[in-house]
Amino acid sequence: MSRAVVRDLYEGDDAARVFSRLMIVSGAAPVLAPVAGGALLVVTDWRGVFLVLAVIGFAILVASWLWVPDSLAPENRHEGGFGEQLRWFGRIARDWRFMGHAVSLGFASGALFVYISMSSLVLQDDYGLSAQLFAVVFAANAAGIVLVGQVNPALISRLGTRRVLVGCLVAIAAGAAVAGFAGALRAPRALLLVAVFVAVAGQGGQTPNNTALALGPHARGAGSASAVLGVFQFLVGAVLPPLVSLHGVDAPLMGFTMAGCALVALAALALMRDAARSAAPAPGAPPR
């Protein structure tokens, strides 16, 4: 819903800038959450964790009720209903530009979830980081996401949303590949940590820019489009890590899986661009 609200109020590069601000929260949250959960377990048990979640949820409910008005313009509203919702999903599925960004976002986010699910095993079991030092590394990588999210609006102003998106995906792929080779060659731990930092920090630019470009043409169906983005984003993250780690986890597996996710995300953008060129009418030809 937060993505749909941003799309209701902003367009183009402005939307990407606001999505960057959201990324400071939504991008860092999955990385910081395990650290916060571990800290809570020092003073309470699992029941206390759920109590804290209930308090946070209630606070969000009150804040939304008081300070988030309906952002959808009246001319873009529809009557709703299950049938109408299915029709909107059908329109979205036929929009290959949107689907290209949805696939790109899903696999790029999958790289983040691979890191979240595997990094503790790799860094603590294979590289001997203590729980405290691992928490510091985890927090530093979250800070990288926030930093890139803060810089993203300035980069968009100079280079444009798509170029920054491609650059961030290349950074994720390169950093993850270096991490994979560092693990395979048993390179110094510092090289692995720097490479992982680069791969994780790139999420601060890819998520808001992919989201802004995907939702741009969908002023009327922003809620449905945002829901589809969420499905891709979390489905890949939920399915991929367990599948690739059936026979154990190590640094090469983590790094190369993250790199593969980023390359699939880049390929989705490239295929989408090729499709756009082939669909464009020749000069002087009547529009399709």
C-alpha positions, -999 to 999 in steps of 0.1 A, spaced: 0 0 0 28 24 7 41 19 -28 7 26 -42 4 58 -21 37 71 -35 26 63 -71 -7 82 -65 12 114 -54 44 113 -75 55 104 -110 88 97 -128 120 107 -112 101 123 -83 86 89 -75 120 73 -76 133 99 -51 104 92 -27 108 55 -31 145 60 -21 133 75 12 110 45 17 140 22 9 157 36 40 131 18 60 119 -11 39 153 -20 26 172 -18 59 144 -35 80 150 -71 68 187 -66 76 182 -49 109 153 -71 121 174 -101 131 198 -78 151 168 -62 169 152 -96 175 184 -109 190 186 -79 213 150 -85 224 157 -121 232 184 -109 257 156 -94 279 126 -115 270 114 -147 253 95 -153 221 63 -141 237 79 -107 243 89 -105 206 53 -110 196 41 -84 221 66 -59 206 53 -67 171 17 -61 183 27 -27 198 44 -17 165 15 -28 145 -10 -8 166 13 23 164 13 20 126 -25 15 125 -30 47 146 -5 67 125 -21 56 92 -56 64 105 -46 99 117 -21 111 91 -24 91 58 -54 104 38 -68 86 8 -43 95 -20 -60 80 -50 -76 107 -73 -113 102 -77 -110 98 -115 -87 68 -110 -110 49 -86 -131 19 -95 -160 1 -78 -138 -29 -67 -150 -64 -63 -132 -97 -70 -140 -97 -108 -127 -62 -113 -96 -71 -93 -90 -101 -116 -94 -79 -147 -68 -55 -133 -44 -83 -127 -49 -94 -163 -41 -60 -176 -10 -59 -155 2 -93 -167 -1 -82 -203 21 -52 -197 55 -66 -206 73 -34 -194 58 -39 -159 65 -76 -159 101 -70 -169 106 -47 -139 87 -72 -117 110 -100 -126 140 -78 -122 129 -66 -88 120 -101 -77 154 -117 -85 174 -86 -73 155 -88 -40 162 -126 -40 199 -117 -38 192 -98 -6 172 -127 9 200 -151 0 224 -129 20 200 -126 49 195 -164 51 231 -175 45 254 -148 58 253 -159 95 263 -195 85 291 -183 62 305 -156 84 302 -172 118 307 -209 109 332 -206 81 350 -174 89 348 -174 127 330 -141 134 316 -139 169 279 -132 173 288 -96 183 311 -90 154 285 -105 130 259 -81 143 283 -52 136 288 -65 100 251 -70 96 244 -34 108 272 -20 85 256 -36 55 222 -22 64 239 12 67 251 7 31 216 2 19 206 34 37 236 53 23 229 43 -13 192 51 -8 202 86 3 225 91 -26 201 77 -52 180 109 -57 212 129 -66 223 101 -90 189 101 -106 190 139 -112 224 134 -131 220 101 -148 183 92 -149 164 64 -131 171 36 -155 209 42 -157 212 42 -119 191 11 -117 214 -8 -142 245 5 -123 231 -8 -90 224 -42 -105 259 -44 -119 273 -35 -85 253 -62 -69 264 -88 -95 301 -77 -93 302 -76 -55 285 -109 -52 308 -126 -78 339 -113 -60 325 -126 -27 319 -160 -44 355 -162 -58 369 -149 -25 352 -178 -7 363 -204 -33 399 -192 -32 399 -187 6 410 -151 1 414 -128 32 382 -123 51 383 -85 46 379 -90 8 348 -111 13 333 -85 37 339 -56 13 325 -75 -16 294 -85 4 290 -48 15 289 -37 -21 265 -64 -32 241 -55 -3 244 -17 -6 233 -19 -42 198 -28 -30 194 8 -19 192 19 -55 177 -10 -73 146 -14 -53 133 22 -55 142 26 -91 128 -7 -103 96 1 -83 92 36 -97 97 24 -133 73 -5 -128 45 16 -113 49 46 -135 23 37 -162 -2 24 -137 -19 54 -121 -53 37 -119 -41 2 -109 -13 12 -86 -26 -10 -57 -29 -41 -79 5 -34 -95 22 -29 -62 6 -62 -50 21 -81 -80 55 -65 -73 53 -77 -37 45 -112 -48 76 -114 -71 98 -97 -45 90 -121 -17 83 -153 -36 118 -154 -50 132 -146 -16 112 -173 0 118 -201 -25 154 -196 -37 175 -198 -5 161 -232 7 164 -247 -28 201 -238 -33 211 -247 2 198 -283 3 234 -296 5 249 -270 28 259 -234 27 293 -218 21 307 -185 8 309 -195 -29 273 -207 -29 261 -175 -13 281 -152 -35 275 -169 -68 237 -173 -61 235 -136 -53 254 -128 -85 231 -151 -105 200 -133 -92 214 -99 -102 223 -112 -137 188 -125 -141 175 -91 -130 197 -74 -156 186 -99 -183 150 -91 -176 157 -54 -182 176 -61 -214 148 -83 -227 122 -57 -219 142 -31 -237 146 -53 -268 109 -59 -267 102 -22 -266 124 -16 -296 107 -43 -316 73 -31 -307 81 5 -317 66 14 -352 91 22 -380 94 59 -389 64 69 -410 45 37 -402 10 39 -387 9 32 -350 -1 -3 -339 
